[in-house]
Amino acid sequence: MVEKFDFWFEAAGQNRRIHLYLPDNYYNTDERYAVLYMFDGHNLFYDGDATFGKSLGLKEFLDHHWKKMIVVGMECAKEDWTRVCEYCPYELDSSYYGHIPGRGYDTFKWIEDALKPHIDSHYRTVPFREATAIAGYSMGGMMSLYGVIHFNHIFSKAAVISPAIAPAMDAFRYEINTGVLNLDTRIFFSWGGVEQQHNPGIEGRIREVEWLVQQKGAKTYLFKNEGGDHNEASWQHEVPTWMWFLWEN
């Protein structure tokens, strides 16, 4: 089942809609569940909520998946520029957007200090980092990579799907080289074969970042979605693979 509620985001001075997935029997048991936090929450479960009319179909997948969990889908800002700023962890210059102030740290502090405590206190979660994951695609993929590195004390797992990391490579090199990762960290990376035709550097960037986090002890999984482009229809096909990798015993 999917519940929706608004939650205050102090840094933006606005509410953010939360799309919360609960196992169907949640209210009939006393079981506690691992939690997956995901960006672009409106695009996760229902086509009718999705920006471009196509979701990841996560509800249907999770209803039949062996691993029962809670998914916290965080809706992004309605304005594209605000979304870019809130989903960019570093202050940087982009060839497409120009100068980006980078408020991704504020977004993660909101998750750490407000949203996660709310979820843990109102729902039956397993609150520990070993049972807490982060996932996203495009800008959300960049944020997921940043989250599992910079906030590794919270997230032990990440799905980094078609990440928009090109303008942030220097920042990520520094972040990874100077940081510490717990040895149980798992990071899934993916990109699309069709996507690569119009973004030819994506594979090289992902492979470099994968190598860097491996040197810090992280367990990784690379996945090239051969027919995949940079869209929800393609990313939906990757869901079973990264779900398996993140939660395998």
C-alpha positions as CSV (number, residue, x, y, z in Angstrom):
1,M,0.0,0.0,0.0
2,V,1.1,3.6,-0.6
3,E,0.3,6.4,1.8
4,K,0.9,10.1,1.1
5,F,1.6,13.0,3.5
6,D,3.2,16.4,3.5
7,F,6.4,16.9,5.6
8,W,8.0,20.2,6.3
9,F,11.4,20.9,4.7
10,E,12.9,23.7,6.8
11,A,15.8,24.6,4.3
12,A,13.2,25.3,1.6
13,G,10.5,26.7,3.8
14,Q,8.0,24.4,2.1
15,N,6.3,21.1,2.6
16,R,7.5,18.1,0.6
17,R,5.1,15.3,-0.3
18,I,6.1,11.9,0.9
19,H,5.0,8.8,-1.0
20,L,5.3,6.0,1.6
21,Y,5.2,2.3,0.6
22,L,4.2,-0.2,3.3
23,P,3.9,-3.9,2.9
24,D,0.3,-4.9,2.5
25,N,0.1,-6.7,5.8
26,Y,1.8,-3.9,7.7
27,Y,-1.1,-3.1,10.0
28,N,-1.8,-6.8,10.7
29,T,1.6,-7.7,12.1
30,D,4.2,-6.3,14.6
31,E,7.1,-7.0,12.2
32,R,9.8,-4.3,11.8
33,Y,11.1,-3.4,8.3
34,A,14.2,-2.2,6.6
35,V,13.8,1.2,5.0
36,L,14.8,2.5,1.5
37,Y,14.8,6.2,0.9
38,M,14.3,7.3,-2.7
39,F,14.4,10.6,-4.5
40,D,11.7,11.8,-7.0
41,G,9.1,10.0,-4.9
42,H,6.2,10.9,-7.3
43,N,7.8,8.8,-10.0
44,L,8.1,5.6,-8.0
45,F,4.8,3.8,-7.7
46,Y,1.9,5.0,-9.9
47,D,2.0,6.2,-13.5
48,G,-0.7,8.7,-12.7
49,D,1.6,10.5,-10.2
50,A,4.6,10.5,-12.5
51,T,5.9,13.6,-14.2
52,F,6.0,12.0,-17.6
53,G,3.2,9.5,-17.1
54,K,5.6,6.5,-16.4
55,S,6.6,5.4,-13.0
56,L,9.2,2.8,-11.9
57,G,6.3,0.4,-11.0
58,L,7.9,-0.1,-7.6
59,K,4.6,-1.0,-5.9
60,E,3.8,-3.9,-8.1
61,F,7.4,-5.1,-7.8
62,L,7.5,-4.8,-4.0
63,D,4.1,-6.5,-3.5
64,H,5.7,-9.7,-4.9
65,H,9.3,-9.3,-3.7
66,W,10.8,-11.6,-1.1
67,K,12.3,-8.7,0.9
68,K,9.5,-6.8,2.6
69,M,10.5,-3.2,3.3
70,I,9.3,0.4,3.8
71,V,10.1,2.8,1.0
72,V,10.1,6.5,1.7
73,G,9.7,8.3,-1.6
74,M,10.6,12.0,-1.3
75,E,9.0,14.2,-3.9
76,C,11.2,16.8,-5.4
77,A,10.6,20.6,-5.7
78,K,8.1,21.5,-8.4
79,E,10.5,24.0,-10.0
80,D,13.2,22.5,-12.1
81,W,15.9,24.9,-10.9
82,T,15.0,24.4,-7.3
83,R,15.2,20.6,-7.8
84,V,18.6,20.9,-9.4
85,C,19.9,22.9,-6.4
86,E,18.4,20.6,-3.8
87,Y,19.6,17.5,-5.7
88,C,23.2,18.8,-6.2
89,P,25.5,18.1,-3.3
90,Y,28.3,20.5,-4.3
91,E,28.6,24.1,-5.4
92,L,29.8,23.7,-9.0
93,D,29.5,24.9,-12.6
94,S,27.6,23.0,-15.2
95,S,27.6,23.5,-19.0
96,Y,23.8,23.1,-19.0
97,Y,22.7,24.9,-15.9
98,G,25.6,27.3,-15.3
99,H,26.5,27.9,-11.7
100,I,24.7,25.7,-9.2
101,P,24.9,26.7,-5.5
102,G,24.4,23.1,-4.4
103,R,22.1,22.4,-1.5
104,G,22.3,18.7,-1.4
105,Y,23.9,18.7,2.0
106,D,20.8,20.5,3.3
107,T,18.6,17.9,1.8
108,F,20.5,15.1,3.5
109,K,20.5,17.0,6.8
110,W,16.7,17.2,6.5
111,I,16.6,13.4,6.0
112,E,19.0,12.8,8.9
113,D,17.6,15.3,11.4
114,A,13.9,15.4,10.6
115,L,12.5,12.9,8.1
116,K,14.2,9.7,9.3
117,P,13.5,10.4,13.0
118,H,9.8,10.9,12.0
119,I,9.7,7.7,10.0
120,D,11.4,5.7,12.7
121,S,9.1,7.1,15.4
122,H,5.8,6.7,13.5
123,Y,6.4,3.4,11.7
124,R,7.9,0.0,12.7
125,T,11.4,0.3,11.1
126,V,14.7,-1.3,11.8
127,P,16.4,2.1,12.3
128,F,20.0,1.0,12.1
129,R,22.3,1.8,9.1
130,E,22.6,-1.9,8.2
131,A,18.9,-1.8,7.3
132,T,18.8,1.7,5.7
133,A,19.4,2.3,2.0
134,I,19.3,5.3,-0.4
135,A,18.4,5.2,-4.2
136,G,17.8,7.5,-7.0
137,Y,18.4,8.2,-10.7
138,S,19.9,11.0,-12.7
139,M,20.3,13.9,-10.2
140,G,18.9,11.5,-7.6
141,G,21.6,9.1,-8.6
142,M,24.2,11.7,-7.9
143,M,22.6,12.4,-4.5
144,S,22.5,8.7,-3.7
145,L,26.2,8.4,-4.4
146,Y,26.9,11.4,-2.2
147,G,24.6,10.1,0.5
148,V,26.2,6.7,0.9
149,I,29.7,8.3,1.0
150,H,29.1,11.5,3.1
151,F,26.4,10.0,5.3
152,N,27.7,6.5,5.5
153,H,26.9,6.5,9.2
154,I,23.2,6.4,8.1
155,F,23.1,4.5,4.8
156,S,24.9,1.2,4.2
157,K,23.5,0.7,0.7
158,A,22.9,2.8,-2.4
159,A,21.5,2.4,-5.9
160,V,23.2,4.9,-8.1
161,I,21.2,4.8,-11.3
162,S,22.2,6.7,-14.5
163,P,23.9,9.3,-12.2
164,A,24.4,12.9,-13.5
165,I,27.9,13.2,-12.0
166,A,29.8,14.7,-14.9
167,P,30.2,18.2,-13.4
168,A,31.0,16.9,-9.9
169,M,33.8,14.4,-10.7
170,D,36.5,16.4,-9.0
171,A,34.3,16.8,-5.9
172,F,33.6,13.1,-5.8
173,R,37.2,12.2,-6.2
174,Y,38.1,14.4,-3.2
175,E,35.1,13.2,-1.2
176,I,35.9,9.5,-1.7
177,N,39.6,9.8,-1.3
178,T,39.4,11.7,2.0
179,G,36.4,9.8,3.4
180,V,35.9,6.5,5.2
181,L,33.4,3.8,4.2
182,N,32.2,1.0,6.4
183,L,33.3,-2.3,4.9
184,D,29.7,-3.5,4.7
185,T,28.8,-0.7,2.2
186,R,27.1,-1.8,-1.0
187,I,26.8,0.4,-4.1
188,F,25.0,-0.5,-7.3
189,F,25.9,1.6,-10.4
190,S,24.1,1.6,-13.7
191,W,23.8,3.3,-17.1
192,G,22.0,2.7,-20.3
193,G,23.4,1.6,-23.7
194,V,21.2,4.0,-25.6
195,E,21.8,6.7,-22.9
196,Q,25.6,6.2,-23.6
197,Q,25.1,7.2,-27.2
198,H,24.3,10.7,-26.3
199,N,26.3,10.7,-23.0
200,P,29.5,8.9,-24.2
201,G,31.5,9.7,-21.0
202,I,29.0,8.1,-18.6
203,E,30.6,4.6,-18.5
204,G,34.1,6.0,-17.8
205,R,32.9,8.2,-15.0
206,I,31.0,5.4,-13.3
207,R,33.8,3.0,-13.7
208,E,36.2,5.5,-12.1
209,V,33.9,6.2,-9.2
210,E,33.4,2.5,-8.7
211,W,37.1,1.9,-8.6
212,L,37.5,4.7,-6.0
213,V,34.9,3.3,-3.6
214,Q,36.3,-0.2,-4.1
215,Q,39.6,1.1,-2.8
216,K,37.7,2.1,0.4
217,G,36.3,-1.4,0.8
218,A,32.8,-1.0,-0.7
219,K,31.2,-3.9,-2.5
220,T,30.0,-2.8,-5.9
221,Y,27.9,-4.0,-8.8
222,L,28.1,-2.5,-12.3
223,F,25.1,-2.9,-14.6
224,K,24.8,-1.7,-18.2
225,N,21.2,-1.7,-19.4
226,E,22.0,-2.4,-23.0
227,G,18.7,-1.1,-24.4
228,G,18.2,1.5,-21.7
229,D,17.9,5.2,-22.1
230,H,17.7,8.0,-19.5
231,N,14.0,7.5,-18.6
232,E,11.7,5.8,-16.1
233,A,10.7,3.0,-18.6
234,S,14.3,2.0,-18.8
235,W,15.1,2.3,-15.1
236,Q,12.1,0.1,-14.3
237,H,13.8,-2.8,-15.9
238,E,16.8,-2.4,-13.5
239,V,14.8,-2.6,-10.3
240,P,15.1,-6.4,-9.8
241,T,18.8,-6.3,-10.3
242,W,19.6,-3.5,-7.8
243,M,17.1,-4.8,-5.3
244,W,18.7,-8.2,-5.3
245,F,22.2,-6.8,-4.9
246,L,21.4,-4.4,-2.1
247,W,19.5,-6.8,0.0
248,E,21.1,-10.2,-0.8
249,N,22.4,-11.9,2.4
